Amino acid sequence: MGLRSRVTWLVILGGSLVLSVTSLVYRSERLSGTGTHVSRGLPRSYYFAWADNFQSEHAHAGMNWSYFALNWLMWALVVGALVALARLVRHSA
């Protein structure tokens, strides 16, 4: 199963997409005097929410798709390195 194999690329891209989406579990919260800012995603946050302490109509949330793409690319590099390392170990044994 070389890097030219479609199965290898599906494993790398699919695995990295799953890791990127499940990174939403990681949550960081920052409080200020006027509201709460919540960020989700690891290593780069790509989902943001703001809740105003005084006026509920000022609350908003959204996803930054360019940050999501960068997050997915980072996880693809990690999964690709792990696939290459697994191939190296398998062939050297």
Secondary structure, DSSP 8 states (H G I E B T S, - for coil): --TT-HHHHHHHHHHHHHHHHHGGG-EEEEE-SSEEEEEE-SSS--EEEEEESS-GGG-EEEE-HHHHHHHHHHHHHHHHHHHHHHHHHHHH-
